[in-house]
Each structure stands twice: as structure tokens, then as C-alpha cells.
Amino acid sequence: MFRVNGQDALGLAIVMREGGDILALGESIRQAMRWIVADLPIGIEAVRVADQPRTVDAAINDFTTSLWQAIAIILTVSFLSLGVRAGTVVALAIPLVLTTVFAIMNILDIDLQRISLGALIIALALLVDDALTTVDAMSRRLAIGDTKEAAATYAYRTLAFAMLTGTLVTIAGFVPVGFAASSAGEYTFDIFAVVGITLLVSWFVAVVFAPLLGMLFLVRPKTQTDESKPGVVLRAYRAMVNGAIRLRWLTIAVTVAAFAVSLWAMDRVPRQFFPASDRTDLLVDIRLPQNASIHATAREADRLDAMLGADPDVAHWSTYVGWGAVRFYLPLNVQLPNPFFTQAVVVAKDLAARERLEVKLDQYLKEQVPQAVTQVAPLELGPPVGWPVQYRVLGDDLNQVREIALELGQIVAGHHGTRDLNFDWMEPGRQLRIRIDQDQVRRLGLSSAAVASVLNTHITGTTVTQLRDDIYLIDVVAREREGQRVSFSTLRTLEVPLPDGRTVPLDQLASFDYGQEYPMIWRRDRVPTLTVQADVAPGLLPDAVVADLTPAIEALNARLPAGYWIEVGGSVEESAASQASVMAVVPLMLLLMISLLMFQLGKFPLLLIVLSVVPLGLIGVVGALLLSRQPLGFVAILGVLALIGMIAKNSVILISQIEQERETGKPLLAAVVDASASRLRPIMLTALSTILGLIPIAPTVFWGPMAFAIMGGLLVATLLTLVFVPVLYATWYRGTPSRPLQPE
């Protein structure tokens, strides 16, 4: 049965063809429905219970707004830090890159949706990196007296290949994001594709078009800059780098200690697989005892409809009796058809109304339907999980499995963070067995099949013919009107027709007794499996609850008989599988990064310096997640992996600059300090633009953890790149006799 706003309804699901435009489909449906509704009889209405085109349109509009906000932030940073002319070059590079990226996305059939738009915002914060580096290099060369042609070619000659290596290293950091072989990986491949395309295009624009634009807009300043007389900021930075090198062992010790503290504090960061959706929909599940009839389920659905109809926070709702909602939303946890199950999709008027409604529905179900297993939850983001805390008990003997599950349930229910404990199957159902007296049946000229047919006709019904409707055949079922309500006493006196036209009561042919059996048994890999399920208390995350329960459950698992064991399920299992799929690709990512870095740097010590800085971004990641109270989930881990490439890129360009300074014959300390000072502004500007560019998506439910992880990690890593890398470089080459360290 299907109902809309408490009224019986006939549902129609429209599925878009592969490669179609959901917005165009929505407009076509709206136009068609105007004609269809106009011809409907009075009293029959068409109600749209799920409108994916409208949802997609709203999501795209929100992310488009965030995209424009990120562009505005980055342009503001560029104009304020570089000036109008240099900022104009960077500003013109952005639409050039985005236009090319959109064209490539169209060729590769990458649609605009939540993931690809979020990836564009992340990429936007990165794409100005190369353009800023090129423009800054041109501005510095013009300031010291170079011609426009010499300044334009300087960035390409000195930094183009270092920027390309850094770009490829950054893309390599997204490889685990794109090639994770898991259900969660299906959602994130577009991040890798969009970011990779954008960064490659931005590098090409930075080394080809940015110099041309620079020649058009940049001018040589009227007074040349004397590099021997730096400004206040540069003097302070040079003094800080000199001091850090003099106190190199203290600098290294402090950095290592901060990294150790971040490793320790990581356990304090909450874990989460995927957050709940920010849509206003609520799923309401009512699961009666498994031997309940469809009529009992329908009565509870009627009561729920009455409650929803009187609630002012409800915009509309649809109820599915005997089955779950159709897949109107990709991560929906679709339920199997069962007579004891009903599900309602309730759409609140706004998010605040959804939160109020969730509390009211939960209280109503606990008070009015105590005999049922109920759950009220918003839609999920990411792969569907269902109950957040799940443990599976596996074994051959059903009764033994049931006893273990009961003991396990006591452990789970005893934790303060769990609520609404339930089992996917547990209670046995009472069964009436009818045993046919074969001798008596044969004497009367009947058979067991004939008796069964009579019973089916009275109770469940028998197909007597079929009715053709166009190309469809519809069964016509004959059943006694009160057959579903037959009692034991009336069943005994049920008249069974004989071949000669007479009838006899059923108790003349059969005996009756009662027994018990499990109405439903779940199996996993053909092994009976009983799942203990629970929700978590508000403010807690499933990972934290499961971590607390692990010692007690491991102790129970250790003393189980041979052939019986307990497995963890739910969001923790799905999260572990998704993270494992990501980590399986990490070796490939590291191989690509190390190969690229070695090709660019050419020296093993320089490679070690870069690799030693990369993990230090964890200091900022942990700090940002703790301060923002964001969980370390699958999306945040993707941000951490992407951060590796960003950190390595800045370190590569800085070390390449130091090597170039040393090749001019400068002493080691002078080369280190001068190169670091020359890279201060572009590194700080790119980090600042990336951090500020992520602000528009930081408050979002899905992208927030990734944004805060990148923002915090990049901020700390940038500071370490500007201080820790020079210290490591100077410390490593201090004993080189051909280039002695300048006296301190």
C-alpha cells in the first residue's frame, strides 16, 4: 500500500536515462504534468512526493554561490597583495582556466553536481598558485630592472618545471581519492578528475598565458628595488630564519615535539564515516514483530498519518505499508518488502522544523508503538549504513546464536552512548500446525493438495482467472472476506467439500497443535547471522561508542564456542572498508610522488628533506579539527591526502630556489636565507588564497571536515615550509667542504 499525506495513492517513478540532464528532465515533467492534471477527474490529484531536479537545482545554486564567493575572496587577496595590475593578471587567469576546464569536463561527460562543484572550489583555491608564482616572479624581476621580455621568460626558465613537478605531486596526492575501490570511492572519483584537470590547465595557463598577460599589464616601477634593503616584513622573516638556523637543533626538537603531540591528540578527534544529509527529509521506520500481519502494520501507519497530518512542521509525507520507499535518493538504504514493515518519508518545512519533528516523532513512536522497533533518522550521505552501531553474531545453531546475541545485546545496551537496541531477527513466531490424517482423507476421496487448496481459498485466496489490461495480465483472486480473521475455533469447523457434493468439518480430517519457529532468518555467506543493532545518543559518534565497547566484546568473542564469532558492522565497518580502499592506493601515490620529486630534485638528501616536511601538516589538521569540532571521517581523510601534495609542492619550489641561489656561488647560509625570502610572498599568498578560498564550503555538512583539515594543515605546513625546510637544508649541508656554512 502507498499513501500520500494520508490518502491512498498510486505511485509513479520516473528515472532519467544515462547521460541525461536532470534539470531538463524536471522541466519536461512539469510541462507534461500540467496537461495531465488538467484532464484528471475531480477528486484525483497529482502530488509530487520527491523532486530530485528541484533538489539538484538548489544544491547547484548553493555551490555556485560558494564558487563565486571563493573567486571573490581569491581576487581580493590578489589585488590587495599584488596590486591592481598584477592582480588583474591573476584575475584573468581564473576565467581562462575555468572555461577550459568546463570544456574538458563536457568532453569527458563529467556533470555538474555536488561532488564536482565542491572539487571545483577546492581546485579554484589551488589553481591561482602557479599564476601567483609567475606574476610575483615577473614583478620582482621588473623591480630590479629587467625588461618585460626578460621578466616574462624568467619564471618559465627558472620555475616552470619545478611548478610542473609540484602540480603533478599535488595531483598524485588525489590519486587515492580517485581510485579507492569501495562504495565510498564511487562518490569521490570526480574530485580527483576535476582537481587534476584544473591543476594541469592552471599550470599551462601560468607558464604560457600569464607571462603574455604580464607583458600587457605589468609595468616597470619608476624606482628600482634594492634587494639589499628589504622591507620590514622581509627583514623580520630573514632574522627569524637566521635565528632558527642558529638554534637548528632546538627548532627541529620543537617541531618534532609538536608532531608527537598531534599524534597523541589525534585520538581525541571524533571519528565519523559520513555525516547526515542537510536535506529536510526524515525517514520513519516501524518494524512490528515479524509474525504481524499487513493489517496490523496498516493500522499503525494510519495512526502515524494522523499524527503527521496534525503537525505544523510537516510540509508533506508519503507512507509505504509493507515495503520501503523507492530509491528517490542514491544513498537510500532500500528495505525489503515485508508485511510487518512500514516506512514514511516525511519532508519538513525547513531544517529547524526537521530537528523539532525528529524529536516529536521519536517520542511518539516510543510511547504509542512500544511493541515495534522504530527509527527516525535524516537521510544519509555516502554509502547507506542503516543503524550506526551493528554487531553480527554468526554460527550454525540458531538457538546458540540467539543466546550469544542476547548476551551481546546486554553489553551494548549497558553503554551510556547507545539507545534503541534491537535485533534484525530474534523473536520466534507462534505457529499453528495442521496435520492431515491421510487414511481419512483417502477414504473420503480427497488429497492433501485438495485440503490445502480449500485452506488457501478461505485464508489467503486463490487465483481463479486473469484479466487483461492492455499488455498486462492481472490475477483475479477469490478469498473469503473474513478469511484473514479466521480463529482457531472457526478453523476447526471449516467445511471441506467432498467429491460427491457433501461437506465435512476440517477437524474430521486433521488434528491441530501449536509450535514455534523463526519467521525470518538472515544468513551471511550461508551462515545464520543475527545482527545486534543500536542507535547512538545525541552528541556521540558511532566510532567512539564502538571503541568503548571493543574490550568487552573482544572478551566475549574470545570465550565463544568453536564455530561462533562476532563481527562489527554498521558505519564502523563501512568506514574501515572505505579507508582500507584508500590506503591500498597510498603506496601508488607515494611511488608517484617520490619518482616525481627525485626527477625534479635529483638528490636523495633533498628528497628526504621534502618527505620529512610532508607529515608535519598533521599538526595543523589535528588542531583545526579539534578547534572546529569537526570529525575525522572519510572526507577529512581525503583532505589530508590531498594536503600531502600541496605541502610537497611548496617545499619543492623552495628547495629548487635554494639550489639556484647556490649555483650562483652564494655561501650556504646566504643562499638559504635569500631563496626563502624570495619565496616568502608567493608561498604565503598561495596558502592564504587557498585557506580563504575554502571558507565558503567550510560550513557545509559534507565538505566541512575536508575544508578545515586542508585549511589548518596548510596553514601550519606553510609556516614549517618557510622555517623548517631552510633549517633542515642548512643542517644537512653544514659539513659540505666545498660550500661551507657562513660563519654565524
N, C-alpha and C positions, 0 to 999 in steps of 0.2 A: 504494500500500500504506500502511496505517496500523497503527501498533503502540502499545501502551500498556505501559510497563515491560518492553519486550522481547517482548511477546506480541501475536500478530495480533489485531486488533480491528476492530470496525465502529463508526464514529463517528456521533454524533447531536448536531446543533447546534440549540439552542432559542433563538429570537430573540423578544425582548419586543416587543409591539405599541407603537406610538407613544402616548406619554402614560401608559404603564403604570408600575406600582410594581415596581422590580427586587427589593426585599426581599420583597414579597408573592409575586412570581413564584418566587423561590427557595424560599420555604416551601411553595408549592403543588407544586413539582417534588420536593422532599424527601418530601412525603407520598405523592405518586404513585409515586415510586421504591420506597418501602417495600413497596407492594403488588406492583409489577412484579418486584422482586428475589425476593420470596417464591415466585413461580411459575416462576422460571428453572430449567432443568435443571441437574443437578450438573455442575460444570466450567465453567459460563458465569457470569461475574461482571460486574457493572456498576461501572465505575471513573469517578469524576468527574475529568476532567483539567483543567478550568477552571471556576471557581466565581465568576462575577462578583458575584452577590449577597453572598457572603461577603466579597469584596474591598471592595465598596462599603460594607458594614456596618462593616468595620474602619476604613475611611477616615473615614466619618461619625462613628464613635465617637471617633477621634483628634481630629478637628476640633471635635467638640462639647466634648471636654475642653479643647482650646485656647480655645474660645469662653468656657467658664466661667472658665478661668484669666484671660482678658482682662477679663471682668466683675469678677472679684475684685480684680484689680490696680487697675482704674479706681475701684472703690468704695473701696478702701483709700486711694488718693490723695485722693479727695473727702473722706472722713471726717477724714483727718489734716490736710488743708489748710483745710477749711471749717468743721469741727466736726460734731457729731452731727446737729444739726437741719438745717443747710444740706446736709450730706452725705446726709441722708435724702431731701431733695427730689430731688437728683440720682439717688439710688438708685432712687426710684420712677419717675423718668422713663425709665429704661432698659427695664424690662419693658413699660411702656406703649408705647414706640416699637417694641420688638421684636414685640410682639403685633400691632400694626397692620401692621408690615412683613410678617410671616408671612401675614397675611390677604390683603394685596395680592399677594404672591408667589403665593399659591394661586390667586387670581383670574386672574393673568397666566400661569399654568402654568410658573412658574419653580421647578424642582425643587431639592431639597437635594442637592448633590453637591460635589465638591472645590472647584470654582471659586466657586460661590455661597456656600459656607461660608467660604472664605477672604475673599471680598468682605465678608461679614458681620463678620468680625473687623476688617478694615480700617475698615469703616463704624462699628463699635462704638467704635473709638478716636476717631472724629470726631463721633459723634452727641452726646456729652456736651459738646461745645464750646459750643453755644448754651445748654444748660441751665446750665452753669457760669457763663457770662457773665450770664445772667439772675439767678441766685441771688447771685452776687457783687455785682451792682448793687443788688439789694434789701437785702443785708446792709449795704452801705456807706450806703445811704440811711437804713436804720433806725438805724445807729450815729450818724448826725449829727442824729437827732431827728425824721425823717419818720414819719407814721402808716403803718400796714400798707397801707392803700389807696393812699396816695401812693407808697410804695416799690414796690408791685406794678405800678402803672401807669408808673413811671419808666422801667423797662427797655424797655417797649413803645414809649413815646413817644420815647425817645432812641436806642434801639439796634435796634429790631425791623427796620426797613428796611435798616439797614446790615448786620445779620446775614443778612437775606434775600439781599441782594446778594452777601455773602460766600459764602453757601450755594450760590447759583446759579453763582458763579465757580468754586467748588470742583467742582461737578458738571460745569461746562464743561471743567475740566481732565481729566475722564474721557471726554470725547467721542471723542478718538482711540482710546481703549481699546475703546469700544463699536462704532465704525463703521469699523474697519480692514477693508478689503475684501481679505482674504487668508486662506489656510488657518489661520494662527495666530489671526486675528481671530475665527474660529469658536469658539475656546476662551475668549475673554475678554469677549464681549458681556455675560455675566451680571455681570461686575464693574461695568460702567457701570450696568446696570439696578438691581442691588441697592444700590450705593452711592447712586445718585441717589434712589431711593425712600426709603432710610433717612435721608438728609440732609434731604429735604423734610419727612418726618414729624417728624424731630427738631426742625426749626425751628418747626413748628406746635405741637408739644408745649411747646417752650421759651417761646413767646410767649403761649400760651393756658392751658395746664395748669400749667406751672411757677409762674407768679405765684399761681394759686389754691392750689397746694400750699404755696407760700411763706407765704401768709396763714395757712394752717393750722398750719404747723410753726415758722416763724420768729418770734422774739420780739425786742422792742426791748431792747438791753442796758441794764443798770441804770445804767451811766455812759456818757454820750455821748462819742463820739470827737472829739477836737480835731484837725481835718485840718492845722492849722498845726504840730502836733507829731507828725510821723510817727515810725514805729519805726526800728530800726537798719537793717533791710534797705532800707526806702524812702529813708532819708537817704543811705545808700551809693549807691543807684541814682540818686537826684537829683543827687548830686555827680558821679557818672560821666557822666550826660547833660550836665550843665553843662560839665564838662571837655571832653567830646567836641565840644560846640558851640564852645567857645572855640578848640579845636585842630581846627576843622572840616576844614581842608584836609589836615591830617595824617591825620585819621580817614578821609576819602574816599580819600586816596592808599593807605593801608594796606589798605582794603577792596578797592580796585581791584587792588592788587598780589596780594592773596590770591586774587582771582578769576582773575587771569592765571596764577598758579601752578597753580590747579586745572585750567585748560585745558591747561597743559603736562603735568600729571601724569595727565590722562585717558588719554593714550596708554599709560601704564604699567598701567592697569586691564585685566585679561584680558577678552577677548570670548567670548561663548558664546551660541548660539541658545537651545536648551532643554537643561536637564540631563537625565541619565539617570533612569529611574524608580527609586523606592525599593522596588519590589516585589522579591520573591525569585526571579523568573523569569529564566532565561537563554535566549537564542536561539543555537542552534548550527547554522551553515550549512556544508554541504560541497558544493562545486561541482566535479565531476570535469571532465576535458576534454569538450568539447561533443559529441564523437562517441562518448562512452561509452554503453554500454547500461544498461538498467534493472537488469540482473542485477549488473553491476559496482557500481552505486550501492547495491543491496540488500546486497551483501557488506560494504561499508563501514558501512552502517547497522547490520548485525549486530555488527560489531566495536565500534562506538560503544555499542550497547546493552549489550554485555558489560562494557565499561568502567564505564558508569554504574551497572549493577546491583551492582558491587562497591564503589562509593564510598559511604562513610558519610554524606557531606554531602548526598546526594540524597534528597529526600522522594519524588518520583515524576517521571516524564517521559513524554512522548509523542513518537513519531517518525513523520515523514511522508516516504515514499520516492517520489520522482518528482514531488513538489509541495511547497508550503509550507503552513504552519499556516493554518487558517481564522481569520477575524478574530474572535478572542476578546477583543480589546483594541483600542479605537478607533484609536490611532496606530500600529497594527501595519503594517509595511512588507510587504504581501502579495506573495508570489512567484508567478511564472507556473509552470504545470506544465511540467516538462522531465524527460526520463528520466535526465539526468546530475546531478540536484539532489536533495538530501535535507536536511531540516531537523528539528531536535529542539527541543522546548520543555522545558527542564529546570527543575524547581522545587526550589530548595534549602530546607533546613530553617530557615534564618534568613539575615539579611544578611551576617553574618560567614562563614557557610558559602558563600553566593553568591560572595563575594570569593575565598575559597580555591578554590572549584570553577572559577571563571573562569580562574585561573592554571593549574590542573591540566589543564583541557580544552584550553586554548591550547597548552600544551606537548605534550600527547598528539597533537593533530592535526598539529602541525608535524613531529613525529617519525614518526608512523605513517601519515600520509596526505600525504606531501610532494608528490605529483603533483596534488593538488586545491587549489583556492582555498577557504580556510576562514576563518570568522569566529565569534568567541564574544563576545557583547555582551548587556548587560541591555536591557530594554525601554526604548523612547524615550518622553519626554514631549514633547508638542507634535506638530506635523506630522512624519510619518515621513520620514527622510532616507536611511538606509542607511549606506554608507561615508561617514565625515565629510569626507574630502578627495576631491574629484572634479574632474576637468577633462575637458571634451568636445572632441574633435577632429572637425571637420566638413569634408566635401569630397566630390567626386563619384567620384574614382578610389579604389577600395578599397585597392590596394597603396600608393598615396601616403599615404592616411590612416593606414595601418598603420605606414609608415616614420616619419611625424611623431609618432605615438603612442609608438613606441619611443624616439625622442629625448626626447620629453616625459617618458616614464617614467624615463629616466636622471636627468633634472633633479629630479624628485620624489623618487626613491629616494636621491639624493645628500644630501638634507636629513636632519639628525640626528633630526628630530622625526617622521619618517614610518616606517612599517613595513607589512609585508604588502602590498606593491604588487601590483596585478593589473589586468586589463582585462576589461570586460564581454563582449567577444568579440575574439579575436585569432588563436588558432591555427587554421590550416586543417586540415580533416579529409581523410584518405585515402579515395578513392572508387574502387570497382570499377565500371567501365562495361561493360555487356553490349550489344554491337552485333549486332542481328539481321540475318541475311542474308535479305533479303526474297525474292529469287529462290528460294532453297532452301525457305523457309517455304511459299511458294505452291505449289511442286512437290509438297510433302508434304500439301497441303490444310489448312494452318494459317494463322494470322494472328498479328500481334504481340500483339494482345489475348489470344489463347489462350495464348501463351507466358508473358505477364505473369501471367495467372491461375494457371498452374502454379507459377511462382516465388512468388507471394503465398501460395499454399496451403501450400507447403513451409516458407516462412520466417516470414511474418507471420501467416498464417491467412486463411481466407475464411469469411464468414458463410454458413451453409448453411440455416438456418431460424431461427425465433424461438419463444421460449417465453413464454406469457402468465402473469404473476403479478399477480393482481388487475387493476389498471388499467394495469400496466406491461408492456412487451414487452422481453424480454431476448434478445440475439443469442446464437446458438449458433455458435461459431467452430470450424472444423476446421483443424488445423495439425499438421504432423509434430512429434513430441515433441522431437526434437533439431534442429529447424529453425533455432533461433537460434544453434546452434553449428556450422552448416554451414561447411566450409572451402572454400578455393578449389579444391582437388583434387576434393572430392566434388561441388562445384557443377558442375564441367565434365562429370561423368558422370551428372548428374541426368537421370532418364528422363522424356521428354516423350511423353505418349500421342498417337497418331495417330488420325484418324477410323476407320481400318479395324481398330483394336484393337491394332496393334503399337506399340512404343515405340522412340524413338531418343534417344541421349545429347544433352545440350544443346549440347556443343561441335560437333555436326554442323550446328547451326542458327545458331550465334552465335560471335563472337570476343570475347576479353576483353582489357581493358587497364586500367591504373591512372591516376588523375588526382587532383587536389586541388581542394577548394572550401571555402568558409566555411560551416560547419553553421548558423550563426546570424549575422544582420546586423541591427543596430539602426539605425533611421532616426529622425530628428527633423525635423519639417516636410518629410518626404520626402527629406531629405538624409542619406546614410550618416554615422553618428555613432559614434565609438569613444570610450568613456569610460575614462580612466585613474583608478583608484581606489586609495585607501590609507587605512590607519588611522593614528592618531597615537600617539606614545609616551605611557606613563603620566605624568600630571602636566602635560601640554601640552594646549592647546585648539586646535581646527582653525583658528580665526581667526588665531591667532598664526603658525601654520605657513604658512597661505596668504599672510599678509602678508610673511613672509620670502621666499617663492617668487615673489612678484609681479614683481620686477625681471627675473629670469632668464626667466620665462615671457613677459613682455611683449616682451623682446628676441627670443625665438623666434617669437612671433606676428608681429613686425614683418617678419621675413625669410621668411615663408611665401609660397608662390606664390599668385597671384590665385585666388580661389575656395576657399581653405582657411583656416580660422581656428580659434582655441582659445577656449573659453568656460569660465568657472569654474562649478562646480556644487556639490553637496553642501550641507552646513549653511550655508556662507557665502552661497551663492546664495539659499537659502530664508530666511536671516536678513535679507539685503538686501531681498528682496521683501516680507517682513513689515514691516520697518522703513519701507520706502517707502510701504506702505499706511497705516501710522500717520501718517507725515509728511504724506501727502496730505490728511489731515483736520486737521492742525495749523492751517492758515490759518483754517478754520472755527472752531476752538477760540479762536484769538486774536481773531477778529472778535466772537464772543460775549462773551469776557472784556472786551474794550475797550468794547464797547457797554454792558455792564452797569456797568462801572466809571465810564464817562463819565456814565451816567444817575444813578448814585449820587453821584459827586463833583462833577460839574457844572463842573469847571475843568480845563483842559488841563494846567496845571503839576502839579496833584495826581495826574492820571493818569500823567504822566511819572515822578513820584516812586514810585508803586506799581510801574510797569513796570520801573523801574531796580533795584528790590529783588528782583523775581521770579527773575532768572537767578542771583542770588548763592547760592541754595540749592545750586548745583552744587559749591560749596566743601565743604559737608558731605557731599554724595553721594560725591564722589571720595574724600574722606578715609575715610568709613565703608567703602566697598568695598575700598579698599586695606588698611585695618586688619583687616577681616574676611576678606580674600582671597576675596571673592565676585566673580563675573564680571559684567560689564555686558552683559547679554543682553536678549532681548525683554521678559522680565518686569520686569527692573530699569528698562528704559526706560519701561514703563508706570507704574512708581512715580515716576519723575522727572516725567512729565507730570502725574500726579495731584498731585504736590508743588506744582506751579505754582499751582493753585487754593487750596491750603492757605495758602501764603505770601501770596497776594494778599488772602485773606480777613482775615488778621490786620492787614495794612497798611491795608486799607480802614477797618476799625473803629477803628484808632488814629488815622488821619487825620480821620475823622469826629468823633472825640472832641476832637481839637485844634481843629477848626473850631468846635465847640460852645463850647469854652472861650474862643475868641477873640470869639465873638458876645456873650459876657457883658461884654466890654470889657477883658479882661486884656491886658497887654502880650504881645508875641510870645513872648519867652523864657519868661515865666511860664506862658503858655497851653501851650506845647510841653512844658515840664517837668511841669506839673500833669496834663495829659492823659496823658502817658507813665506817670507814677506811678500814675494811677488804673487804667490798663490793664495794669500790670505783673503783678498776681496772676492775673487771668483768662487772659492770654496765656501765662504760664508754666505755669499749671495745665493748660490745654488741650494745650499742647505736651508737658508731662510725661505726661499721661494717654494721649496718642496714642503717644508713644515707648514707654512702658512697656506699653501695651496690645498693641503689636506683638511683644513679646518671645516669646509662646507660638508664633508662627509663624516667628520668625526662624531657628530651627534646621532648619526643613523644607527639603527639596530644592527644591520648586517655588517656594514663596513667600519663601524666604530672601533672595535678591537684592533683591526689591522691598521687603521689610521693612527691610533695612539701608539701602537708598537713602533711604527715607522717614524713617527714624529719624535718620540722620546729616544729611540735608538739612534736616529740620525743626528739629533742634537748633540748627544754625548759623544758619538763616534766622530763627529766633525771636530769637536774640541780636542779629542785624542789624536786625530789625524794631524792637526796643526801643532800639537805639542809632543805627543808620544812618538810619532814617526820620526821627527828630527832627532829626538833623544836616542832612539834605537839606532838610527843610521850613524850618528856620531859615535855612539858607544861601540858599534860593531867595527867601524873603520878606524878607531882610535889608534890601533897598533900598526896601521899600514905605513911602512917606512917611506914609500915614495910620495905620500901625501900626508905629512904629519899634521896633527891637530894643532890649530893655532894656540899659542900659549894663553892660558886662562888668567 
